[in-house]
Every structure is written in C-alpha cells, then in structure tokens.
Amino acid sequence: MSESISVRLPKELVDRLDNLAKQTGRTKTYYIQEALLEKVSDLELVYLAQKREEDLRAGRSKTHTLEEVIEANGLADKI
C-alpha cells in the first residue's frame, strides 16, 4: 500500500527532475522514491550507529569479541 505526501521542492530541483525524467522515460516520482530510499537507508545506518555508540558509552550495551561470537554460534568448526 502506498501513501501520498506533499513536499515543496526548489524550482531548480524540479527542473532537474523534469529533465532527468524526460531524458530517461521514467517518472519524477520514480526518481524521488529512489533518492529517498537510498538516503533513508544511509540515515538509518548513521543514526543507528550513533545510538549504538551512545548505548555503549552509557553502559546500556556491551561488545563481544570475535571469539565469543564464534563460540556462542557454534562456528568454531566452520573456520
């Protein structure tokens, strides 16, 4: 299911999207969705990494050595 949102964009960006869409035969919506998907994925990685670091520094989370992960997951014989 899709959901619509309304966004105001600078004219220069809309012109660039129009040109790209015309040159490639795709829609502006396609390129907006592609750009947002890529950017949101990047932002998720950045902000989740920052949250993880904050949790580590505050003692709300801990790290594990590679050896601990291997042992906990029964992977010793796979290496």
N, CA, C and O atoms as a Maestro MAE file, in Angstrom:
{
 s_m_m2io_version
 :::
 2.0.0
}

f_m_ct {
 s_m_title
 :::
 protein
 m_atom[316] {
  # First column is atom index #
  i_m_mmod_type
  r_m_x_coord
  r_m_y_coord
  r_m_z_coord
  i_m_residue_number
  s_m_chain_name
  s_m_pdb_residue_name
  s_m_pdb_atom_name
  i_m_atomic_number
  :::
  1 25 0.836 -1.174 0.000 1 A "MET " " N  " 7
  2 3 0.000 0.000 0.000 1 A "MET " " CA " 6
  3 2 0.886 1.244 0.000 1 A "MET " " C  " 6
  4 15 1.853 1.319 0.758 1 A "MET " " O  " 8
  5 25 0.570 2.187 -0.819 2 A "SER " " N  " 7
  6 3 1.327 3.433 -0.910 2 A "SER " " CA " 6
  7 2 0.622 4.521 -0.135 2 A "SER " " C  " 6
  8 15 -0.584 4.474 0.110 2 A "SER " " O  " 8
  9 25 1.410 5.493 0.235 3 A "GLU " " N  " 7
  10 3 0.864 6.657 0.929 3 A "GLU " " CA " 6
  11 2 1.407 7.897 0.246 3 A "GLU " " C  " 6
  12 15 2.578 7.947 -0.129 3 A "GLU " " O  " 8
  13 25 0.568 8.879 0.089 4 A "SER " " N  " 7
  14 3 0.985 10.125 -0.550 4 A "SER " " CA " 6
  15 2 1.424 11.127 0.492 4 A "SER " " C  " 6
  16 15 0.851 11.210 1.578 4 A "SER " " O  " 8
  17 25 2.456 11.891 0.145 5 A "ILE " " N  " 7
  18 3 2.874 13.019 0.961 5 A "ILE " " CA " 6
  19 2 3.090 14.203 0.027 5 A "ILE " " C  " 6
  20 15 3.268 14.035 -1.179 5 A "ILE " " O  " 8
  21 25 3.071 15.372 0.590 6 A "SER " " N  " 7
  22 3 3.284 16.582 -0.195 6 A "SER " " CA " 6
  23 2 4.581 17.229 0.261 6 A "SER " " C  " 6
  24 15 4.813 17.410 1.457 6 A "SER " " O  " 8
  25 25 5.422 17.575 -0.702 7 A "VAL " " N  " 7
  26 3 6.718 18.179 -0.402 7 A "VAL " " CA " 6
  27 2 6.938 19.354 -1.349 7 A "VAL " " C  " 6
  28 15 6.696 19.257 -2.552 7 A "VAL " " O  " 8
  29 25 7.393 20.443 -0.792 8 A "ARG " " N  " 7
  30 3 7.751 21.592 -1.634 8 A "ARG " " CA " 6
  31 2 9.231 21.480 -1.977 8 A "ARG " " C  " 6
  32 15 10.076 21.300 -1.099 8 A "ARG " " O  " 8
  33 25 9.530 21.592 -3.268 9 A "LEU " " N  " 7
  34 3 10.898 21.496 -3.743 9 A "LEU " " CA " 6
  35 2 11.293 22.783 -4.451 9 A "LEU " " C  " 6
  36 15 10.454 23.443 -5.064 9 A "LEU " " O  " 8
  37 25 12.562 23.139 -4.368 10 A "PRO " " N  " 7
  38 3 13.032 24.316 -5.105 10 A "PRO " " CA " 6
  39 2 12.842 24.115 -6.618 10 A "PRO " " C  " 6
  40 15 12.966 22.999 -7.123 10 A "PRO " " O  " 8
  41 25 12.546 25.193 -7.319 11 A "LYS " " N  " 7
  42 3 12.303 25.116 -8.760 11 A "LYS " " CA " 6
  43 2 13.471 24.468 -9.497 11 A "LYS " " C  " 6
  44 15 13.264 23.695 -10.432 11 A "LYS " " O  " 8
  45 25 14.699 24.780 -9.080 12 A "GLU " " N  " 7
  46 3 15.870 24.217 -9.753 12 A "GLU " " CA " 6
  47 2 15.879 22.694 -9.663 12 A "GLU " " C  " 6
  48 15 16.239 22.012 -10.623 12 A "GLU " " O  " 8
  49 25 15.483 22.167 -8.514 13 A "LEU " " N  " 7
  50 3 15.448 20.713 -8.340 13 A "LEU " " CA " 6
  51 2 14.334 20.102 -9.177 13 A "LEU " " C  " 6
  52 15 14.517 19.051 -9.791 13 A "LEU " " O  " 8
  53 25 13.190 20.755 -9.200 14 A "VAL " " N  " 7
  54 3 12.076 20.259 -10.019 14 A "VAL " " CA " 6
  55 2 12.470 20.266 -11.490 14 A "VAL " " C  " 6
  56 15 12.154 19.330 -12.224 14 A "VAL " " O  " 8
  57 25 13.158 21.320 -11.921 15 A "ASP " " N  " 7
  58 3 13.617 21.382 -13.317 15 A "ASP " " CA " 6
  59 2 14.574 20.235 -13.623 15 A "ASP " " C  " 6
  60 15 14.490 19.616 -14.683 15 A "ASP " " O  " 8
  61 25 15.473 19.958 -12.702 16 A "ARG " " N  " 7
  62 3 16.417 18.854 -12.901 16 A "ARG " " CA " 6
  63 2 15.689 17.517 -12.968 16 A "ARG " " C  " 6
  64 15 16.008 16.667 -13.799 16 A "ARG " " O  " 8
  65 25 14.702 17.337 -12.079 17 A "LEU " " N  " 7
  66 3 13.909 16.099 -12.107 17 A "LEU " " CA " 6
  67 2 13.137 15.975 -13.415 17 A "LEU " " C  " 6
  68 15 13.078 14.898 -14.008 17 A "LEU " " O  " 8
  69 25 12.546 17.079 -13.860 18 A "ASP " " N  " 7
  70 3 11.819 17.073 -15.144 18 A "ASP " " CA " 6
  71 2 12.741 16.641 -16.278 18 A "ASP " " C  " 6
  72 15 12.381 15.792 -17.093 18 A "ASP " " O  " 8
  73 25 13.921 17.225 -16.321 19 A "ASN " " N  " 7
  74 3 14.878 16.909 -17.377 19 A "ASN " " CA " 6
  75 2 15.295 15.441 -17.312 19 A "ASN " " C  " 6
  76 15 15.322 14.753 -18.333 19 A "ASN " " O  " 8
  77 25 15.619 14.964 -16.112 20 A "LEU " " N  " 7
  78 3 16.013 13.567 -15.947 20 A "LEU " " CA " 6
  79 2 14.899 12.631 -16.388 20 A "LEU " " C  " 6
  80 15 15.144 11.651 -17.092 20 A "LEU " " O  " 8
  81 25 13.683 12.933 -15.974 21 A "ALA " " N  " 7
  82 3 12.539 12.091 -16.339 21 A "ALA " " CA " 6
  83 2 12.335 12.065 -17.850 21 A "ALA " " C  " 6
  84 15 12.093 11.005 -18.429 21 A "ALA " " O  " 8
  85 25 12.431 13.215 -18.481 22 A "LYS " " N  " 7
  86 3 12.248 13.281 -19.937 22 A "LYS " " CA " 6
  87 2 13.350 12.525 -20.669 22 A "LYS " " C  " 6
  88 15 13.083 11.823 -21.644 22 A "LYS " " O  " 8
  89 25 14.591 12.668 -20.198 23 A "GLN " " N  " 7
  90 3 15.725 12.030 -20.856 23 A "GLN " " CA " 6
  91 2 15.716 10.512 -20.714 23 A "GLN " " C  " 6
  92 15 16.240 9.806 -21.576 23 A "GLN " " O  " 8
  93 25 15.127 10.008 -19.640 24 A "THR " " N  " 7
  94 3 15.193 8.570 -19.370 24 A "THR " " CA " 6
  95 2 13.877 7.833 -19.563 24 A "THR " " C  " 6
  96 15 13.850 6.602 -19.571 24 A "THR " " O  " 8
  97 25 12.789 8.572 -19.718 25 A "GLY " " N  " 7
  98 3 11.493 7.925 -19.887 25 A "GLY " " CA " 6
  99 2 10.896 7.399 -18.583 25 A "GLY " " C  " 6
  100 15 9.932 6.634 -18.603 25 A "GLY " " O  " 8
  101 25 11.462 7.804 -17.463 26 A "ARG " " N  " 7
  102 3 10.910 7.427 -16.163 26 A "ARG " " CA " 6
  103 2 10.188 8.633 -15.579 26 A "ARG " " C  " 6
  104 15 10.288 9.747 -16.095 26 A "ARG " " O  " 8
  105 25 9.461 8.390 -14.496 27 A "THR " " N  " 7
  106 3 8.713 9.481 -13.882 27 A "THR " " CA " 6
  107 2 9.539 10.188 -12.807 27 A "THR " " C  " 6
  108 15 10.501 9.634 -12.274 27 A "THR " " O  " 8
  109 25 9.141 11.419 -12.504 28 A "LYS " " N  " 7
  110 3 9.773 12.135 -11.398 28 A "LYS " " CA " 6
  111 2 9.544 11.365 -10.104 28 A "LYS " " C  " 6
  112 15 10.434 11.299 -9.256 28 A "LYS " " O  " 8
  113 25 8.374 10.791 -9.949 29 A "THR " " N  " 7
  114 3 8.057 10.013 -8.758 29 A "THR " " CA " 6
  115 2 9.043 8.870 -8.586 29 A "THR " " C  " 6
  116 15 9.487 8.600 -7.470 29 A "THR " " O  " 8
  117 25 9.389 8.197 -9.669 30 A "TYR " " N  " 7
  118 3 10.348 7.100 -9.607 30 A "TYR " " CA " 6
  119 2 11.666 7.595 -9.011 30 A "TYR " " C  " 6
  120 15 12.206 6.982 -8.090 30 A "TYR " " O  " 8
  121 25 12.176 8.701 -9.537 31 A "TYR " " N  " 7
  122 3 13.470 9.207 -9.066 31 A "TYR " " CA " 6
  123 2 13.404 9.742 -7.644 31 A "TYR " " C  " 6
  124 15 14.363 9.598 -6.886 31 A "TYR " " O  " 8
  125 25 12.309 10.345 -7.279 32 A "ILE " " N  " 7
  126 3 12.150 10.817 -5.901 32 A "ILE " " CA " 6
  127 2 12.134 9.624 -4.950 32 A "ILE " " C  " 6
  128 15 12.782 9.660 -3.904 32 A "ILE " " O  " 8
  129 25 11.403 8.573 -5.300 33 A "GLN " " N  " 7
  130 3 11.370 7.378 -4.457 33 A "GLN " " CA " 6
  131 2 12.739 6.731 -4.357 33 A "GLN " " C  " 6
  132 15 13.147 6.328 -3.268 33 A "GLN " " O  " 8
  133 25 13.461 6.621 -5.473 34 A "GLU " " N  " 7
  134 3 14.801 6.036 -5.462 34 A "GLU " " CA " 6
  135 2 15.746 6.846 -4.578 34 A "GLU " " C  " 6
  136 15 16.500 6.284 -3.784 34 A "GLU " " O  " 8
  137 25 15.699 8.164 -4.721 35 A "ALA " " N  " 7
  138 3 16.587 9.030 -3.937 35 A "ALA " " CA " 6
  139 2 16.266 8.932 -2.450 35 A "ALA " " C  " 6
  140 15 17.174 8.859 -1.622 35 A "ALA " " O  " 8
  141 25 14.986 8.930 -2.109 36 A "LEU " " N  " 7
  142 3 14.595 8.832 -0.709 36 A "LEU " " CA " 6
  143 2 14.963 7.481 -0.116 36 A "LEU " " C  " 6
  144 15 15.428 7.408 1.021 36 A "LEU " " O  " 8
  145 25 14.763 6.432 -0.864 37 A "LEU " " N  " 7
  146 3 15.115 5.094 -0.378 37 A "LEU " " CA " 6
  147 2 16.606 5.014 -0.060 37 A "LEU " " C  " 6
  148 15 16.998 4.506 0.990 37 A "LEU " " O  " 8
  149 25 17.429 5.517 -0.972 38 A "GLU " " N  " 7
  150 3 18.874 5.480 -0.743 38 A "GLU " " CA " 6
  151 2 19.266 6.355 0.445 38 A "GLU " " C  " 6
  152 15 20.062 5.940 1.287 38 A "GLU " " O  " 8
  153 25 18.713 7.555 0.515 39 A "LYS " " N  " 7
  154 3 19.088 8.479 1.583 39 A "LYS " " CA " 6
  155 2 18.586 7.980 2.942 39 A "LYS " " C  " 6
  156 15 19.316 8.060 3.930 39 A "LYS " " O  " 8
  157 25 17.376 7.475 3.006 40 A "VAL " " N  " 7
  158 3 16.847 6.965 4.275 40 A "VAL " " CA " 6
  159 2 17.680 5.771 4.739 40 A "VAL " " C  " 6
  160 15 17.938 5.630 5.934 40 A "VAL " " O  " 8
  161 25 18.100 4.919 3.821 41 A "SER " " N  " 7
  162 3 18.964 3.794 4.189 41 A "SER " " CA " 6
  163 2 20.272 4.297 4.788 41 A "SER " " C  " 6
  164 15 20.746 3.770 5.794 41 A "SER " " O  " 8
  165 25 20.852 5.318 4.164 42 A "ASP " " N  " 7
  166 3 22.087 5.910 4.698 42 A "ASP " " CA " 6
  167 2 21.857 6.510 6.083 42 A "ASP " " C  " 6
  168 15 22.662 6.308 6.993 42 A "ASP " " O  " 8
  169 25 20.763 7.243 6.241 43 A "LEU " " N  " 7
  170 3 20.464 7.877 7.526 43 A "LEU " " CA " 6
  171 2 20.230 6.842 8.619 43 A "LEU " " C  " 6
  172 15 20.659 7.028 9.758 43 A "LEU " " O  " 8
  173 25 19.554 5.757 8.274 44 A "GLU " " N  " 7
  174 3 19.340 4.692 9.253 44 A "GLU " " CA " 6
  175 2 20.670 4.150 9.754 44 A "GLU " " C  " 6
  176 15 20.854 3.955 10.956 44 A "GLU " " O  " 8
  177 25 21.587 3.909 8.842 45 A "LEU " " N  " 7
  178 3 22.897 3.397 9.242 45 A "LEU " " CA " 6
  179 2 23.623 4.372 10.158 45 A "LEU " " C  " 6
  180 15 24.187 3.970 11.176 45 A "LEU " " O  " 8
  181 25 23.610 5.642 9.803 46 A "VAL " " N  " 7
  182 3 24.310 6.659 10.591 46 A "VAL " " CA " 6
  183 2 23.687 6.801 11.972 46 A "VAL " " C  " 6
  184 15 24.391 6.745 12.981 46 A "VAL " " O  " 8
  185 25 22.384 6.983 12.022 47 A "TYR " " N  " 7
  186 3 21.738 7.243 13.305 47 A "TYR " " CA " 6
  187 2 21.686 6.008 14.199 47 A "TYR " " C  " 6
  188 15 21.785 6.121 15.421 47 A "TYR " " O  " 8
  189 25 21.532 4.833 13.598 48 A "LEU " " N  " 7
  190 3 21.564 3.621 14.408 48 A "LEU " " CA " 6
  191 2 22.970 3.377 14.954 48 A "LEU " " C  " 6
  192 15 23.121 2.902 16.079 48 A "LEU " " O  " 8
  193 25 23.993 3.697 14.170 49 A "ALA " " N  " 7
  194 3 25.371 3.563 14.656 49 A "ALA " " CA " 6
  195 2 25.627 4.549 15.793 49 A "ALA " " C  " 6
  196 15 26.274 4.203 16.782 49 A "ALA " " O  " 8
  197 25 25.122 5.775 15.656 50 A "GLN " " N  " 7
  198 3 25.278 6.768 16.728 50 A "GLN " " CA " 6
  199 2 24.570 6.308 18.003 50 A "GLN " " C  " 6
  200 15 25.101 6.456 19.104 50 A "GLN " " O  " 8
  201 25 23.384 5.759 17.848 51 A "LYS " " N  " 7
  202 3 22.625 5.258 19.004 51 A "LYS " " CA " 6
  203 2 23.372 4.113 19.665 51 A "LYS " " C  " 6
  204 15 23.440 4.046 20.892 51 A "LYS " " O  " 8
  205 25 23.929 3.220 18.874 52 A "ARG " " N  " 7
  206 3 24.698 2.093 19.407 52 A "ARG " " CA " 6
  207 2 25.905 2.601 20.194 52 A "ARG " " C  " 6
  208 15 26.205 2.099 21.277 52 A "ARG " " O  " 8
  209 25 26.597 3.606 19.637 53 A "GLU " " N  " 7
  210 3 27.750 4.167 20.330 53 A "GLU " " CA " 6
  211 2 27.335 4.814 21.655 53 A "GLU " " C  " 6
  212 15 28.014 4.641 22.667 53 A "GLU " " O  " 8
  213 25 26.233 5.553 21.652 54 A "GLU " " N  " 7
  214 3 25.732 6.162 22.891 54 A "GLU " " CA " 6
  215 2 25.408 5.098 23.932 54 A "GLU " " C  " 6
  216 15 25.730 5.254 25.110 54 A "GLU " " O  " 8
  217 25 24.765 4.010 23.491 55 A "ASP " " N  " 7
  218 3 24.421 2.924 24.411 55 A "ASP " " CA " 6
  219 2 25.676 2.260 24.981 55 A "ASP " " C  " 6
  220 15 25.719 1.911 26.161 55 A "ASP " " O  " 8
  221 25 26.683 2.091 24.145 56 A "LEU " " N  " 7
  222 3 27.945 1.506 24.621 56 A "LEU " " CA " 6
  223 2 28.604 2.405 25.658 56 A "LEU " " C  " 6
  224 15 29.037 1.937 26.711 56 A "LEU " " O  " 8
  225 25 28.679 3.697 25.357 57 A "ARG " " N  " 7
  226 3 29.331 4.640 26.265 57 A "ARG " " CA " 6
  227 2 28.582 4.771 27.587 57 A "ARG " " C  " 6
  228 15 29.191 4.999 28.632 57 A "ARG " " O  " 8
  229 25 27.251 4.625 27.536 58 A "ALA " " N  " 7
  230 3 26.433 4.766 28.739 58 A "ALA " " CA " 6
  231 2 26.317 3.449 29.515 58 A "ALA " " C  " 6
  232 15 25.709 3.408 30.585 58 A "ALA " " O  " 8
  233 25 26.902 2.374 28.973 59 A "GLY " " N  " 7
  234 3 26.839 1.088 29.660 59 A "GLY " " CA " 6
  235 2 25.529 0.342 29.473 59 A "GLY " " C  " 6
  236 15 25.259 -0.618 30.194 59 A "GLY " " O  " 8
  237 25 24.704 0.771 28.510 60 A "ARG " " N  " 7
  238 3 23.424 0.107 28.248 60 A "ARG " " CA " 6
  239 2 23.568 -1.058 27.275 60 A "ARG " " C  " 6
  240 15 22.613 -1.790 27.015 60 A "ARG " " O  " 8
  241 25 24.771 -1.217 26.746 61 A "SER " " N  " 7
  242 3 25.041 -2.269 25.774 61 A "SER " " CA " 6
  243 2 26.496 -2.693 25.944 61 A "SER " " C  " 6
  244 15 27.293 -1.965 26.536 61 A "SER " " O  " 8
  245 25 26.840 -3.864 25.430 62 A "LYS " " N  " 7
  246 3 28.228 -4.300 25.528 62 A "LYS " " CA " 6
  247 2 28.677 -4.900 24.213 62 A "LYS " " C  " 6
  248 15 27.860 -5.220 23.349 62 A "LYS " " O  " 8
  249 25 29.960 -5.045 24.072 63 A "THR " " N  " 7
  250 3 30.530 -5.629 22.864 63 A "THR " " CA " 6
  251 2 30.942 -7.068 23.140 63 A "THR " " C  " 6
  252 15 31.028 -7.499 24.290 63 A "THR " " O  " 8
  253 25 31.194 -7.799 22.063 64 A "HIS " " N  " 7
  254 3 31.647 -9.183 22.155 64 A "HIS " " CA " 6
  255 2 32.841 -9.353 21.237 64 A "HIS " " C  " 6
  256 15 32.888 -8.762 20.158 64 A "HIS " " O  " 8
  257 25 33.787 -10.140 21.649 65 A "THR " " N  " 7
  258 3 34.933 -10.435 20.793 65 A "THR " " CA " 6
  259 2 34.491 -11.392 19.691 65 A "THR " " C  " 6
  260 15 33.452 -12.046 19.787 65 A "THR " " O  " 8
  261 25 35.300 -11.454 18.649 66 A "LEU " " N  " 7
  262 3 35.023 -12.389 17.566 66 A "LEU " " CA " 6
  263 2 35.005 -13.815 18.095 66 A "LEU " " C  " 6
  264 15 34.170 -14.624 17.690 66 A "LEU " " O  " 8
  265 25 35.912 -14.115 18.985 67 A "GLU " " N  " 7
  266 3 35.978 -15.463 19.562 67 A "GLU " " CA " 6
  267 2 34.685 -15.802 20.309 67 A "GLU " " C  " 6
  268 15 34.193 -16.927 20.216 67 A "GLU " " O  " 8
  269 25 34.136 -14.838 21.046 68 A "GLU " " N  " 7
  270 3 32.878 -15.062 21.765 68 A "GLU " " CA " 6
  271 2 31.728 -15.325 20.798 68 A "GLU " " C  " 6
  272 15 30.896 -16.199 21.043 68 A "GLU " " O  " 8
  273 25 31.680 -14.587 19.723 69 A "VAL " " N  " 7
  274 3 30.620 -14.767 18.728 69 A "VAL " " CA " 6
  275 2 30.745 -16.132 18.064 69 A "VAL " " C  " 6
  276 15 29.747 -16.829 17.881 69 A "VAL " " O  " 8
  277 25 31.951 -16.511 17.709 70 A "ILE " " N  " 7
  278 3 32.184 -17.819 17.090 70 A "ILE " " CA " 6
  279 2 31.739 -18.932 18.027 70 A "ILE " " C  " 6
  280 15 31.036 -19.854 17.615 70 A "ILE " " O  " 8
  281 25 32.145 -18.845 19.273 71 A "GLU " " N  " 7
  282 3 31.796 -19.885 20.245 71 A "GLU " " CA " 6
  283 2 30.288 -19.918 20.508 71 A "GLU " " C  " 6
  284 15 29.691 -20.994 20.533 71 A "GLU " " O  " 8
  285 25 29.681 -18.775 20.701 72 A "ALA " " N  " 7
  286 3 28.251 -18.701 21.017 72 A "ALA " " CA " 6
  287 2 27.387 -19.243 19.877 72 A "ALA " " C  " 6
  288 15 26.277 -19.723 20.109 72 A "ALA " " O  " 8
  289 25 27.892 -19.167 18.661 73 A "ASN " " N  " 7
  290 3 27.113 -19.605 17.499 73 A "ASN " " CA " 6
  291 2 27.577 -20.932 16.915 73 A "ASN " " C  " 6
  292 15 27.156 -21.324 15.827 73 A "ASN " " O  " 8
  293 25 28.449 -21.619 17.648 74 A "GLY " " N  " 7
  294 3 28.900 -22.936 17.220 74 A "GLY " " CA " 6
  295 2 29.626 -22.923 15.888 74 A "GLY " " C  " 6
  296 15 29.465 -23.845 15.088 74 A "GLY " " O  " 8
  297 25 30.414 -21.905 15.640 75 A "LEU " " N  " 7
  298 3 31.077 -21.773 14.348 75 A "LEU " " CA " 6
  299 2 32.536 -22.170 14.363 75 A "LEU " " C  " 6
  300 15 33.212 -22.051 13.341 75 A "LEU " " O  " 8
  301 25 33.037 -22.634 15.478 76 A "ALA " " N  " 7
  302 3 34.466 -22.943 15.598 76 A "ALA " " CA " 6
  303 2 34.934 -23.936 14.535 76 A "ALA " " C  " 6
  304 15 36.038 -23.811 14.005 76 A "ALA " " O  " 8
  305 25 34.093 -24.918 14.229 77 A "ASP " " N  " 7
  306 3 34.491 -25.920 13.251 77 A "ASP " " CA " 6
  307 2 34.302 -25.468 11.809 77 A "ASP " " C  " 6
  308 15 34.669 -26.189 10.881 77 A "ASP " " O  " 8
  309 25 33.734 -24.281 11.614 78 A "LYS " " N  " 7
  310 3 33.474 -23.755 10.263 78 A "LYS " " CA " 6
  311 2 34.627 -22.897 9.749 78 A "LYS " " C  " 6
  312 15 34.674 -22.553 8.568 78 A "LYS " " O  " 8
  313 25 35.554 -22.553 10.641 79 A "ILE " " N  " 7
  314 3 36.629 -21.646 10.242 79 A "ILE " " CA " 6
  315 2 37.862 -22.416 9.858 79 A "ILE " " C  " 6
  316 15 38.874 -21.819 9.493 79 A "ILE " " O  " 8
  :::
 }
 m_bond[315] {
  # First column is bond index #
  i_m_from
  i_m_to
  i_m_order
  :::
  1 1 2 1
  2 2 3 1
  3 3 4 2
  4 3 5 1
  5 5 6 1
  6 6 7 1
  7 7 8 2
  8 7 9 1
  9 9 10 1
  10 10 11 1
  11 11 12 2
  12 11 13 1
  13 13 14 1
  14 14 15 1
  15 15 16 2
  16 15 17 1
  17 17 18 1
  18 18 19 1
  19 19 20 2
  20 19 21 1
  21 21 22 1
  22 22 23 1
  23 23 24 2
  24 23 25 1
  25 25 26 1
  26 26 27 1
  27 27 28 2
  28 27 29 1
  29 29 30 1
  30 30 31 1
  31 31 32 2
  32 31 33 1
  33 33 34 1
  34 34 35 1
  35 35 36 2
  36 35 37 1
  37 37 38 1
  38 38 39 1
  39 39 40 2
  40 39 41 1
  41 41 42 1
  42 42 43 1
  43 43 44 2
  44 43 45 1
  45 45 46 1
  46 46 47 1
  47 47 48 2
  48 47 49 1
  49 49 50 1
  50 50 51 1
  51 51 52 2
  52 51 53 1
  53 53 54 1
  54 54 55 1
  55 55 56 2
  56 55 57 1
  57 57 58 1
  58 58 59 1
  59 59 60 2
  60 59 61 1
  61 61 62 1
  62 62 63 1
  63 63 64 2
  64 63 65 1
  65 65 66 1
  66 66 67 1
  67 67 68 2
  68 67 69 1
  69 69 70 1
  70 70 71 1
  71 71 72 2
  72 71 73 1
  73 73 74 1
  74 74 75 1
  75 75 76 2
  76 75 77 1
  77 77 78 1
  78 78 79 1
  79 79 80 2
  80 79 81 1
  81 81 82 1
  82 82 83 1
  83 83 84 2
  84 83 85 1
  85 85 86 1
  86 86 87 1
  87 87 88 2
  88 87 89 1
  89 89 90 1
  90 90 91 1
  91 91 92 2
  92 91 93 1
  93 93 94 1
  94 94 95 1
  95 95 96 2
  96 95 97 1
  97 97 98 1
  98 98 99 1
  99 99 100 2
  100 99 101 1
  101 101 102 1
  102 102 103 1
  103 103 104 2
  104 103 105 1
  105 105 106 1
  106 106 107 1
  107 107 108 2
  108 107 109 1
  109 109 110 1
  110 110 111 1
  111 111 112 2
  112 111 113 1
  113 113 114 1
  114 114 115 1
  115 115 116 2
  116 115 117 1
  117 117 118 1
  118 118 119 1
  119 119 120 2
  120 119 121 1
  121 121 122 1
  122 122 123 1
  123 123 124 2
  124 123 125 1
  125 125 126 1
  126 126 127 1
  127 127 128 2
  128 127 129 1
  129 129 130 1
  130 130 131 1
  131 131 132 2
  132 131 133 1
  133 133 134 1
  134 134 135 1
  135 135 136 2
  136 135 137 1
  137 137 138 1
  138 138 139 1
  139 139 140 2
  140 139 141 1
  141 141 142 1
  142 142 143 1
  143 143 144 2
  144 143 145 1
  145 145 146 1
  146 146 147 1
  147 147 148 2
  148 147 149 1
  149 149 150 1
  150 150 151 1
  151 151 152 2
  152 151 153 1
  153 153 154 1
  154 154 155 1
  155 155 156 2
  156 155 157 1
  157 157 158 1
  158 158 159 1
  159 159 160 2
  160 159 161 1
  161 161 162 1
  162 162 163 1
  163 163 164 2
  164 163 165 1
  165 165 166 1
  166 166 167 1
  167 167 168 2
  168 167 169 1
  169 169 170 1
  170 170 171 1
  171 171 172 2
  172 171 173 1
  173 173 174 1
  174 174 175 1
  175 175 176 2
  176 175 177 1
  177 177 178 1
  178 178 179 1
  179 179 180 2
  180 179 181 1
  181 181 182 1
  182 182 183 1
  183 183 184 2
  184 183 185 1
  185 185 186 1
  186 186 187 1
  187 187 188 2
  188 187 189 1
  189 189 190 1
  190 190 191 1
  191 191 192 2
  192 191 193 1
  193 193 194 1
  194 194 195 1
  195 195 196 2
  196 195 197 1
  197 197 198 1
  198 198 199 1
  199 199 200 2
  200 199 201 1
  201 201 202 1
  202 202 203 1
  203 203 204 2
  204 203 205 1
  205 205 206 1
  206 206 207 1
  207 207 208 2
  208 207 209 1
  209 209 210 1
  210 210 211 1
  211 211 212 2
  212 211 213 1
  213 213 214 1
  214 214 215 1
  215 215 216 2
  216 215 217 1
  217 217 218 1
  218 218 219 1
  219 219 220 2
  220 219 221 1
  221 221 222 1
  222 222 223 1
  223 223 224 2
  224 223 225 1
  225 225 226 1
  226 226 227 1
  227 227 228 2
  228 227 229 1
  229 229 230 1
  230 230 231 1
  231 231 232 2
  232 231 233 1
  233 233 234 1
  234 234 235 1
  235 235 236 2
  236 235 237 1
  237 237 238 1
  238 238 239 1
  239 239 240 2
  240 239 241 1
  241 241 242 1
  242 242 243 1
  243 243 244 2
  244 243 245 1
  245 245 246 1
  246 246 247 1
  247 247 248 2
  248 247 249 1
  249 249 250 1
  250 250 251 1
  251 251 252 2
  252 251 253 1
  253 253 254 1
  254 254 255 1
  255 255 256 2
  256 255 257 1
  257 257 258 1
  258 258 259 1
  259 259 260 2
  260 259 261 1
  261 261 262 1
  262 262 263 1
  263 263 264 2
  264 263 265 1
  265 265 266 1
  266 266 267 1
  267 267 268 2
  268 267 269 1
  269 269 270 1
  270 270 271 1
  271 271 272 2
  272 271 273 1
  273 273 274 1
  274 274 275 1
  275 275 276 2
  276 275 277 1
  277 277 278 1
  278 278 279 1
  279 279 280 2
  280 279 281 1
  281 281 282 1
  282 282 283 1
  283 283 284 2
  284 283 285 1
  285 285 286 1
  286 286 287 1
  287 287 288 2
  288 287 289 1
  289 289 290 1
  290 290 291 1
  291 291 292 2
  292 291 293 1
  293 293 294 1
  294 294 295 1
  295 295 296 2
  296 295 297 1
  297 297 298 1
  298 298 299 1
  299 299 300 2
  300 299 301 1
  301 301 302 1
  302 302 303 1
  303 303 304 2
  304 303 305 1
  305 305 306 1
  306 306 307 1
  307 307 308 2
  308 307 309 1
  309 309 310 1
  310 310 311 1
  311 311 312 2
  312 311 313 1
  313 313 314 1
  314 314 315 1
  315 315 316 2
  :::
 }
}
